Structures are given as C-alpha cells and as structure tokens.
C-alpha cells in the first residue's frame, strides 16, 4: 500500500471535512455509495491507536494485508488520506484526526446503547432489608417478577424487625415503615395506606349488635390488636372524634402479620392496612366491621445511603413502584 496516498486530494478545509463526515454518520448515506462495514471503521481506529499496521494486525488477530485493505476501503470511500508514513509507523493526517474523532464518538454512542439495553449474563445484586410482614404480605409473591425483568436482578433479602445500618453498608436498600424521618439517609415515599377495622366473623357479629347502640365507639369494648405502634388506631378514632389510648386489654405484637393472624384467631379487632393486606384478606375469613376508613399517617418508604445511584438499586425501586401502580 502506498502510504503517501499521492492520488488523494488533500482537504485542508476543516469545515468541509466536518460536513462530509457528518453526512457519513447516521444522518444518511453519502452520494459515493453505502458506508463501509463497521469492521473497517474499527480497523481505522485501531491503526490510529496502535500507530502501525503491523501492531494493529497483532491486536486484531488478522493479517497485515487485511488491515491495509480495510483502511484502503475507507479512504477510497471518503476520497482522502487518513494516514501518512513516518519513521516508526503511521500517523493520522489532520483530516484523519477529525474523521477518527467522529467515528469514535459514534462507537461510544453504540456502546452506551448496548450497555443500556442488553441483559447482563450475571444478574445485578441488590441487598434489600425488609421487615417480616412486608416480605410475607407483599414482596414474596412479586419477587420473581421483579428479578426477571430486563436487566435481570437478584434480590438478596435481609428480613429482620430491626433497622439495619444502611449508612454502614449492611444493605443497599431498605423498605421501612414510618413517617420517613430517618436522618443521614435518603428517603422516598413508596406505599401509602388506608385503614379500617376487621375481625373474625364471630366477633364481628357481636360488634354489630353493640354498634347499633353505640356506633363505632363500641370497638373500645373489644381488645384492639396492633403492632409496636398504636398510631393507626389513634388516627382512626380521632377522625371520629373519639379519644384513644392503649389499654391493658389490647394486644401488642412485634410484626403486622402476627396482628392479622391474631385477628383471624378471634383474639380482637385489627386494622386492615391496604394495599399491604389486600391479598391476605382475600384468602382469610376476616370481615370488615366499620365503613369508616382513614389515611394512615405512616407508610412504607425506600431508604438508602445518600448518593446511592447505582442503576440496579434505582431499577428495583422503580419496578416496585410500577407493580404498586398497576395493582392500584
């Protein structure tokens, strides 16, 4: 190959070259014919990086002749020289520098698109901390779908009643129930709740007779079931203008799934927290004992370390939000 390329006209006009290259990129095909194969354009970039045809051949695993033919095809298509010879190999001409710069930008766009859309062979791992009730009542039956969407994820669950040390790296993401005021952490609202009272049918029949005389205040004559926080019951009664405080006859459990199990056993009246308890209530014998319902002051939140922006963590949060929207 004649590295001087004396047969090619020199194109010192930078703007003219930029316009020619722009026409050769995705906007459309040049009038001289279809664009050369990507392999030939990659070869041009490889020669530019390696500084010689021989080194480019070694890196690419093809012959020196194949490298020469690919470069020649691109130069003939453009109608200009991309390389000139020097003592230790070749270097880009000024036109070649501008052209290779644009081609490398185009390859970067292709690589970025591929990284965004293709599914990785190994699912990305997200370590998520949840309380038992959330895992049992909502997450388990959706976990397979959440993991299988592209790109695939693997959720490593840490199920505990205690709040793990997110800032200390014990988990990447936590789903916590409360008012969302956890300091030193990023918090975003996830699942709002509505509250209404439910009971075993036998207890519900007894309540129906009492409610005819005393209205919803009749619930205060029954054991009320709750977890470690009585905010739900207080909110429900206050909306009716009825003062409430926890009593000795009420029953406290550490986790909400135990509250529901106790209600189904006829041990008292519980608050249905929807949509969290929706699936459980459909399978159970529990019945609603009042038409009065209120918005909860508490809800589930996503909690993660400040500055946490890994794609897999953000993807899992968005998938869970999408699942909640679709079911709502």
C-alpha positions in Angstrom: 0.0 0.0 0.0 1.3 3.4 -0.9 1.3 5.2 2.4 1.9 8.6 0.8 -1.5 8.4 -0.9 -0.4 10.9 -3.5 -3.5 10.1 -5.6 -5.8 11.5 -2.9 -6.5 15.3 -2.9 -5.7 17.0 0.4 -8.6 18.5 2.2 -7.3 21.3 4.4 -10.7 22.9 4.8 -11.8 21.6 8.3 -15.5 22.7 8.0 -15.8 20.9 4.6 -14.4 17.7 6.2 -16.7 18.1 9.2 -19.7 18.4 6.9 -18.6 15.4 4.8 -18.1 13.2 8.0 -21.5 14.3 9.4 -23.1 13.2 6.2 -21.4 9.8 6.5 -22.7 9.3 10.0 -26.3 8.2 11.0 -28.0 11.2 9.3 -27.7 9.4 5.9 -25.6 7.8 3.3 -23.0 9.8 1.2 -23.6 10.0 -2.5 -20.5 8.0 -3.3 -22.1 4.7 -2.1 -23.0 2.8 1.1 -20.9 3.3 4.2 -18.1 0.8 4.7 -18.5 -2.1 7.2 -18.2 -1.3 10.9 -15.2 -3.7 11.0 -13.3 -1.4 8.5 -14.1 1.7 10.6 -13.0 -0.1 13.7 -9.8 -1.1 12.0 -9.1 2.6 11.2 -9.5 3.5 14.8 -7.2 0.5 15.9 -4.5 1.6 13.5 -4.8 5.2 14.9 -4.4 3.9 18.4 -1.5 1.4 17.7 0.4 3.7 15.4 1.2 1.0 12.8 -0.5 -1.5 10.5 1.6 -4.4 11.9 0.7 -3.6 15.6 -3.0 -3.2 14.6 -2.9 -6.6 12.9 -1.4 -8.2 16.0 -4.1 -6.7 18.2 -7.0 -7.5 15.9 -5.9 -11.1 15.1 -6.0 -10.5 11.3 -3.2 -10.3 8.7 -1.3 -7.1 7.8 -2.9 -7.3 4.3 -6.4 -7.4 5.8 -5.6 -4.3 7.8 -4.3 -2.5 4.6 -7.4 -3.5 2.6 -9.8 -2.2 5.3 -8.1 1.1 5.6 -7.9 1.5 1.8 -11.6 0.8 1.5 -12.5 3.6 4.0 -10.0 6.0 2.3 -11.4 5.3 -1.1 -15.0 5.8 0.2 -14.0 9.1 1.7 -11.8 10.2 -1.1 -9.0 11.3 1.1 -5.9 10.1 3.0 -6.3 9.2 6.7 -2.7 8.1 7.5 0.8 9.2 6.5 4.0 7.2 7.0 6.8 8.2 9.4 10.0 6.5 10.6 8.3 4.3 13.3 4.9 3.6 11.5 2.0 5.8 10.6 0.1 8.7 12.0 -3.2 10.3 11.2 -3.4 13.2 8.8 -5.2 16.3 10.1 -8.3 15.1 8.2 -7.8 11.7 9.6 -7.7 13.0 13.2 -11.0 14.8 12.7 -12.6 11.7 11.0 -11.4 9.2 13.6 -12.6 11.5 16.4 -16.1 11.5 14.9 -16.1 7.7 14.4 -15.0 7.1 18.0 -17.9 9.3 19.2 -20.3 7.2 17.1 -18.9 4.0 18.6 -19.2 5.4 22.1 -22.9 6.0 21.4 -23.3 2.4 20.1 -21.6 1.1 23.2 -23.7 3.2 25.5 -26.9 1.9 23.9 -25.7 -1.7 24.1 -24.9 -1.3 27.8 -28.3 0.2 28.5 -30.5 -2.4 26.7 -28.7 -5.7 26.7 -29.3 -8.1 29.6 -26.1 -8.8 31.6 -25.2 -12.5 31.9 -25.0 -12.2 35.6 -27.9 -10.6 37.4 -27.0 -7.4 39.3 -27.2 -8.0 43.1 -29.3 -5.7 45.3 -29.1 -6.3 49.1 -32.5 -5.3 50.5 -33.7 -5.1 54.1 -37.4 -5.6 54.9 -39.5 -6.5 58.0 -41.2 -9.9 58.0 -44.7 -8.6 57.4 -43.7 -6.7 54.3 -41.9 -9.7 52.9 -44.7 -12.1 53.6 -47.7 -9.9 52.7 -46.4 -8.1 49.6 -42.9 -8.9 48.4 -42.6 -12.7 48.2 -45.3 -13.1 45.6 -43.8 -10.4 43.4 -40.1 -11.1 43.9 -39.8 -13.4 40.9 -41.2 -10.8 38.5 -39.2 -8.0 40.0 -36.0 -10.0 39.5 -36.8 -11.3 36.0 -37.4 -8.0 34.2 -34.5 -6.9 32.0 -31.9 -6.2 33.0 -32.1 -9.2 35.5 -31.6 -8.5 39.2 -31.1 -10.8 42.2 -32.6 -9.6 45.4 -30.6 -10.7 48.5 -33.2 -10.3 51.3 -32.3 -9.4 54.8 -35.5 -10.0 56.9 -35.5 -8.5 60.4 -37.5 -6.4 62.7 -34.6 -4.1 63.4 -33.4 -1.3 61.1 -30.2 -2.4 59.6 -27.3 0.1 59.3 -27.7 1.4 55.7 -25.0 4.0 56.1 -22.7 1.4 57.4 -23.2 -0.8 54.3 -25.3 -3.6 55.8 -27.8 -3.3 52.9 -28.1 -1.3 49.7 -31.8 -0.6 50.1 -34.4 -0.8 52.9 -38.2 -0.7 52.9 -39.1 0.9 56.3 -42.5 1.7 57.8 -42.9 5.1 59.5 -43.1 8.8 58.8 -39.9 9.0 56.7 -37.8 11.0 59.1 -34.6 8.8 59.1 -31.7 11.2 59.4 -28.5 10.9 57.4 -30.3 8.7 54.8 -32.1 9.3 51.5 -35.8 8.6 51.9 -38.6 8.4 49.3 -42.2 7.5 49.9 -43.4 4.2 48.5 -46.6 2.7 49.7 -49.4 4.8 51.3 -52.1 3.1 53.3 -55.8 3.2 54.2 -57.1 1.9 57.5 -60.3 0.2 58.5 -61.2 -2.3 61.3 -61.6 -6.1 60.7 -62.4 -9.1 62.9 -63.3 -12.7 62.9 -66.9 -13.3 61.8 -68.0 -14.4 65.3 -66.6 -11.2 66.9 -68.0 -9.1 64.0 -71.5 -10.4 64.8 -71.1 -9.4 68.4 -69.8 -6.0 67.4 -72.7 -5.4 65.0 -75.2 -5.6 67.9 -73.1 -3.2 70.0 -72.6 -0.8 67.2 -76.4 -0.4 66.7 -76.5 1.2 70.2 -73.1 2.9 70.5 -71.8 3.3 66.9 -68.1 2.9 66.2 -67.3 3.7 69.9 -68.4 0.1 70.6 -65.0 -1.0 69.3 -63.5 0.3 72.5 -65.2 -2.5 74.4 -63.2 -5.1 72.4 -59.5 -6.0 72.6 -57.7 -4.0 69.9 -54.8 -5.6 68.1 -51.8 -3.6 67.0 -48.1 -3.8 66.4 -45.5 -1.8 68.3 -47.0 1.5 67.1 -50.6 2.5 68.0 -50.6 5.4 65.6 -53.1 3.7 63.3 -55.7 3.2 65.9 -55.3 6.6 67.3 -55.7 8.1 63.8 -58.8 6.1 63.1 -60.6 7.0 66.4 -59.5 10.7 66.3 -61.1 11.0 62.8 -64.4 10.1 64.6 -63.8 12.5 67.4 -63.2 9.6 69.9 -60.1 9.9 72.1 -58.0 6.8 72.3 -55.0 5.5 74.2 -53.7 2.0 74.5 -55.3 -0.1 77.3 -54.3 -3.2 79.2 -56.9 -5.3 77.4 -55.3 -4.5 74.0 -52.8 -6.9 72.5 -49.5 -5.9 71.1 -47.4 -7.9 68.6 -44.0 -7.2 67.1 -45.0 -7.5 63.5 -48.1 -6.8 61.5 -48.5 -10.3 60.0 -48.9 -11.5 63.7 -51.6 -8.9 64.2 -53.6 -10.4 61.3 -53.1 -13.9 62.5 -54.4 -13.0 66.0 -57.4 -11.3 64.4 -58.2 -14.4 62.4 -58.0 -16.4 65.6 -60.7 -14.2 67.1 -58.4 -12.5 69.7 -59.6 -9.0 69.0 -60.2 -6.3 66.3 -57.3 -5.3 64.0 -56.8 -2.6 61.4 -56.6 -3.6 57.8 -53.7 -1.8 56.2 -54.4 -1.6 52.5 -53.0 -2.3 50.0 -50.4 -4.2 52.1 -53.0 -6.7 53.5 -55.2 -7.0 50.4 -54.1 -10.4 49.3 -54.2 -11.8 52.9 -57.7 -10.5 53.4 -59.0 -12.2 50.2 -57.7 -15.5 51.5 -58.9 -15.1 55.1 -62.2 -15.2 56.8 -61.8 -11.8 58.3 -64.6 -9.3 57.7 -64.8 -5.5 57.8 -66.7 -4.2 60.9 -67.0 -0.5 60.1 -67.4 1.6 56.9 -65.2 4.3 58.4 -61.6 4.3 57.0 -58.8 6.9 57.1 -55.5 7.6 55.5 -52.6 6.3 57.7 -50.0 8.8 58.9 -47.4 6.1 58.4 -46.4 4.4 55.2 -43.6 2.3 53.7 -40.6 4.2 52.4 -37.5 3.4 50.4 -34.4 4.2 52.4 -30.8 4.1 51.1 -27.5 5.8 51.6 -27.0 9.4 50.5 -25.6 9.5 46.9 -26.7 5.9 46.2 -27.4 6.0 42.4 -26.4 2.5 41.2 -28.6 1.5 38.3 -29.7 -1.8 39.9 -30.9 -0.1 43.1 -32.8 2.6 41.2 -34.2 -0.1 38.8 -35.6 -2.2 41.7 -37.2 0.9 43.3 -38.9 1.8 40.0 -40.1 -1.8 39.4 -41.7 -2.0 42.9 -43.4 1.4 42.3 -44.6 0.2 38.9 -46.0 -3.0 40.4 -47.9 -0.9 43.1 -49.3 1.4 40.4 -50.5 -1.5 38.2 -52.3 -3.1 41.1 -53.9 0.1 42.3 
